[in-house]
């Protein structure tokens, strides 16, 4: 069972995939315009117009591929989320009555009790209970070959961000034995969505004991965490899932770059293509031992102010709105308490061809930078490039998630690096990722994973990434967002 709310899905690489040019053929098949249409338009259009048409076609094709194919999700059809048959052309809240929510906790079946987990320290009993529940029952791949194994240090980094609340680390226990059998989390996060800034929660790590998954605890967990978040004046949430719930506002593809091809083959993560041998694969995926770029070093806490400035300048560069709008973003934390302002805040979009502009990204502050970008062994790796004047110009980062290898006599664990936030200024994004691959290889990672969000698609071919077996859907609770390309989002859930 995959989690309902959750960032990661375990996907396996497909070494025998067809040439990526087939994607462009699918775009022509799925879009509303034919190749002949493009040729005719090309004779009378600028390059920019053609790019907009191609973008429109790409999103149209994505929309067709994203329509949920599974059975109806009755719970989600009752929630303030984008529904399957909706075509959204504006940004803004769905529900306009933020104060009309339940104040009392939802009732659990007899024998179960709510429990707020104390995760302030990795040595607490609650932390051990959450760690063990996730280790035993969190996401497995469809073939039951792998299961995520989050380290305690990673969970503390991911769940105890600045401004977190203990009662948003929500568990369900058996009343008689006091055993933890279910968990869900919410962490605060400031984001920009188009013309607005708002405080949302990132909801993640929904996990239920395998023997209790018929008890329908997931919907009540979601409703209770939503209630608790609303009690503190937050009315929107971002979450991801590897499967269809309702209509996501974006769907992103995982790509994998082998760092230890022999091990990945032995555990069944990768398959050999025709005429490919282990020795050839090792040669093909060999990582350079020497760095191409100079000036990189691990980020330190003293770098936080410069890193923050780096992000602010980078987001401004890729903004999708005018300078005036960007400098005067609508504050939905205010609007959620003043209904009369809501109508001013809606922005109806007729042209959803956003190109490479960013529609959704986090708004970091200094404390968040210090928390998530300062190196922790086996958790987060961040490197900055410093010029001759001592100024930070570029940044790359990746985080670590291990997975248990199930039913394999030779290997018990494999180590995956996940591409995180990157800022190229004095080099290309490909050169930046190449440096990250070298560092990850030296740190004994087996595979380097990336989502094709923002500009990551530029690195895939030249750095020998292979398409994964699944998609990651992005959802938002109580907010309207037109269907976006993965290029338009730059937010990671971790």
N, C-alpha and C positions, 0 to 999 in steps of 0.2 A: 504493500500500500504506500503510495506516495503521500506526502503531507498536503493538506489543503492550503495552508499558509506556509510558504517556505521559499527560500532563495535558490537552493541548489538542487539539481537533479543529477543523478549519476548517468552519464552517457558514455557509450563506448565508441571508439574511433572506427571509421569504415574505410579501411585501406583500399578497398576495391571500388571506391566511388567513381562515378564517371566524371569526365572533365567538367570543371566549374562553368564552362561556357553554356552548359545545358540550362543553367539558371536563367540566362538571358533569353533562351528559347522559350522557357516556361513563362517568362514575363510577357513575351509577345502573345503566347497562347491565352494567358489569363487576363490580359488587359483588354480595353475596349477598342484599341487601335491596332491595325495591322501593320506589317512591315511596309507595305505599299503606302499606307497613310503617312508613315514617318518619312519616306522618300519624298513624297509630294510636299510635305510640310517643310522638309529640309531645304527645298528649292526657294522657299519664300520666308524662312524664319532664321532668327539668330541662334547662335549656339546656346544662349541662355534659355530661349524658348524650348529648344529641343530637350535640354536637360530637365526642364519643368515637366514636359510631357512624359519623359521616361520615368521621372519620379512618380508622377500620377499613376502610370501604368504599374509600376512596381508595387505601390501601396494597394492598388486595386487587386493585383494578384495575391498580395499578402492577405488582404481581407478575405478572399475566397478560400485560401488555405487555412485561415484561422477560425472559420466558422465551426463551432463545436460539433463534433461528430458523435459524441457519446450521448448517453441517456440524459434526460432533462435533470438538471440539478435543482430540485424543488426548493431547497433552503436558499440558495443564492438568488433564485427568481423572486424572493420576497424581500431582498435587501436593496438598499440604495446604491446600486452599482449599474454599470452599463449593461443592458440586456442584449441578448443575441440578435434581436430583430431591429435594434436601434441603429440609426445612422446619425452620429453626433457631429455637429458642426459648430459647437461653441464650447468655451471653457466656463467652469463655474460650479457651484455646489448643486447637488440634486435635491436634498432635503433642506428646507428653509426654516425649520422650527427646531433649532438646536437645543432648546430648553425642554422639549417634550420627550424626555427619555426616562427610562426606569431608574429609580433611586435604590431599590432594594436588590440584593443579589438574586440571580436566577436560582431556581430550585433544582437540586440534583436528585437523581433516583435514590431511594432508600439505601443506606449503607455507604454512601459517598459523601465527602466533605470537601469544601474549598480550602486551599492552603496557599498563602503567599510565601514564596521561597526566598530565603535569605541567601543571596549569592554574592554577598559583599567580600567573601574570602573563599578561596578554593578549598579551605580546610573545614568548612562548615558541613554539617550532616546534610543539609538541603542541597548543597553543591554536589556532594557525592551522589545523592539520590537522582538529581537531574542528569548528571553525567552518565550514570549507569543506565537510566531509562533511555537516553538518546543512543548510547552505545549498543544497547540490546535491540531497540525497536525503531530507530529513526531510518531514514530513506535507504531502501535497497534498490538495486537495478532490477529491471523486469525479469532477468534470468536468475535472480538470487545468487549472483556471484560476488557482489560487493555490498558493503554497508558503510556509510559514513562513520568515522570514528573521530569526533571532535575532541581535541585535548582539553583538559581543564583550563589551561592558560588561554586557549583560543576562546572558549566559552566566556571566560571572565572578560576578555577584551571585547567580545561581540555584544555581550549583554549588559555590562556595567559601564555604559558610556556616560559622559557628563549629563546630569539631569535625569538619570533613570529613577524609577520608583520601584520599591520592592514589591508592591502589590500588582505591578504589571508583569512580574515573573510568576505566573499563575499556574498552580498545580491542582490536581484532584487526587485525594487520598482515599484509601479504604478506611472507613471509620473504625472498624474493629482492630485491624492490624497496623494502622498508621502508615501503610505502604503507599508510596507515590506511584500512580498508575497512568497519569496523563499530565501534559504540560503544554503551555503556550506562552509566548513572550511578546512584549511590545516595548520598543525603545523610541524616545523622542528624536525627531530629525527635522531641521529647518530646510525647506526646499523652495526653489522657484519653479513655478509652472506657468510658462508663457508670461502673462502680464501681472502675475500675482506672486506674493511670498506668503507662505503659510507654515505653521507648525503641524506636522503630521506625526504619526507613529509608523514605524516599520514593524510589521507583525511577522513573526517567524517561529520556527522550531515547534510547530504543532506536532505532538507525538503522543500516541496512545498505545498502551500495552496491547499486544497482538490479540490476547484472549478477550479483550473488552471492546473490540472494534464493531461488534454488532449492537452495542448499547447506545449508539448514537450520541456519544459524548462530544464529538467534534462540533456540531452546531451549538451546543450549549456553551462550550469553551469559547467559541468565536463571539457569541452574544455577550458573555460575561466580560471578556476582555474589552469588547467594544463599550460596554456600559461603564467599566472602570476608567477607560480613557476619556469618555465623554464627561465623567464627573470632574475631570480636571480641565475641561474647556477645550478639548481637542476633538475634532469631528471628522477628520479625514485620515485614511490609512493607505499605505502602499504595501503591496505584497506580491509575491511571485509564486508560480507553480509550474510544474512540468506537464500538467494536463489541463484540459479545458474545464473551466467552471462556468463563467458566462462569457461575455465578449471582452477579451483583453484590449488594452489600448495600444499594445505593441507585443511582438513576438520576436525573440532573439535566438540565434543559433549558437550552440557551443562548438568550439573548434579545439583540436588537441594537437600539441606538438610533442612528439616522442623525444624523451631525453635518455631513456633506458629501454630501447626497443626489445631487447632480449627478454627482459622481465615482463614487459607489457604483453608480449606474445605468450609467455609461459602462464600468465594468470588469466588469459582470455580477454584482455582489454582490447588488444589489436589482433587483426588477422593478416596473414601474409597474402599478397596478391599473387597472381600467376607470374611465374618466373622470378619471384622475389624470394631470396633466402635470408636467413638470420644474419649471415655475414654481410650481405648486401645492404640489409636494413640498418645494421650498425654503422656501415660506412656512409649511407645516405643521410642518416640523422646525427652524424657526428657534429658536436658543438665546438666551435673554435675555442682554443685554450687562451688566446690573447684577446684583450679588449681592443676594439677598433677606435673608440672614442676615449679621450683623456678627460680628467677633471672630475670624475665621479667619486663619491664617497658616501658611506652610510649617513642618513639623516640623523641629527641630534635634536634634543629638545630646544637648544638655542637657535635652531633653524626655523622654528615654528612661525615667527612673524614674517619671515621672507617667504615661506611656503604659502602662508595665507594670502599674501599679496600676489603670489604667482597664480593662485587659483582665481582670485578676483579679476586679474587682468585677462586670464585665459577665458573665463566665462563671458566677459565683456566682448571679447573678440568674436565669439560664436553666438552672440545673442540673436534672437529671432524677432526682436521688437526694436522700435526707434530708441535713440539715445534718451529722449525725454521720458518715454514709457519705462525704460529700464532703470532710470535714475529715480523714478517715482512709482515703484511697484505698489500695487494695491495690497494692503495688509489684511488678509482674511482673518487673522486672529481678532481684529477689531470688528470686521463685518459679521463674524459669527455671533457677536453680541449686539449687533445693530442691524436688524433686518432691513431697515429703510435704505441702507447702503448697498444692498445686494444687487439691485438692478443696475447700479453704476458699474459694478464689477464685471458683469458678463461681457464676454467678447465673442461675437459670432464670427466665424471664419468661413469665408466662401472659397478661398484658395488654400488648400492644405498642402501645397508643394513647398515644404520648408527647406528643401535642399539639404545642406550639411549643417544647418543651424540647430542649436540646442534648445529644446522646448522644456525639458525637465532636467534639473541638476540640483545637488545639495547646495545649501548656503552654509559654509563652514564658519565657525568662529575660532578664536585662538585655542580655547580649551579642547575643542573637538580635534583640531589639528594635532595638538600635543598627544591626544589619546590614540588616534588611529594611524598616525604616520611615523611614530617613533619606534624604532626597531625593537622587536621582541623575538628572541630565537624560537623558531618553529611555529611562529604565529604570523608576524608581519615583517616584511622586508621592504625598506624604503631607501632609495639612493637619490642624491641630489648632485647636479653638476654645478661646479663653482668656477667662475671666470677669474681672470688675473686680478680683478679688483675686489675679489671676495664676495661677489654677488651671486646668488643662486639663479640659474637660468633655466634649468630643466629638472624634471623629476620622473622617476618610475617607481612603481611599487607592485608587490604581489603578496597574497596571503597564502597560508598553508592549511590544507585539510587532508588528513590521512583517511584512508579507507581500509576496513578489514577485508581481507580476501577470504571468502567462504569456500570451504571444501577443496582446498588446494594443499597438497602435501609439501610443496616446495616453498611457498611464500604465504605469510600470514598478514602482511601489510603492504600497501603501496602509498607513496607520498606524492601529492599533487600540489603544484603551485597554481594559483588562480590570478590572472592578470587583474590589477586593481586600477587606481587612478594614475594616469600618466600625462605629463605636460611636456611636449616637445617645442622648443623655441629656437635653439641654435643647431638642432639636428632634426632629421625626419622621424616620424613615428616608428618607421621600420628600424632605423638605427637605434632608437631608444629601446625597442623590444629586443633587439639583438643583444644589447648589453644585459638586459634582464635575463635572457636565456642563458647567457654565460654564467651569471651569478647563480641562477637556479641550478644549473648543472653542477657547479662547484659545491653547492649545498646539498647535493645528493638527491634532488628531486627526480622522480621517475617520469613525470609528464607535466607539461605546462598547458593549462587550459585558458581560453579566452572566450568571452562573448563578443559577437560581432556588433557591439554597440558603438556609437559615436564613430570614430575614424579607424576602429580596429580592423575593418575589412581590408584596409590598405596593406596589411602585413601578411595576410594569410598565405598567398602563393609564394612569395619570395622567401618566407621563413619556414616553409614546409609544414604548415598546419593542415590537419585533415578534419573534415566535417564530422561532428559527433552524431549520435543516433537520435537525439531529441531536441526539442525546442523548450525555451523558458519563456513563459507568458508573464507579462507585467499587467497587474490589475491595480485599480485605485478605488477606494471605498468613499462614497458620497462626494464624488467630483466627476464632472464631465470633461472628457478629453477626446478630441477627434483622433481617429486612427493614425498612428505615427509609424514612421520607419524606425528601425533600430538605430539608424544614424542620428536620429533626433533626440535620443535619450542618453544621459550619462550619469546614471545612478546605480550603485551596487548595493545589494542587500547581503549582509555577511553575518 
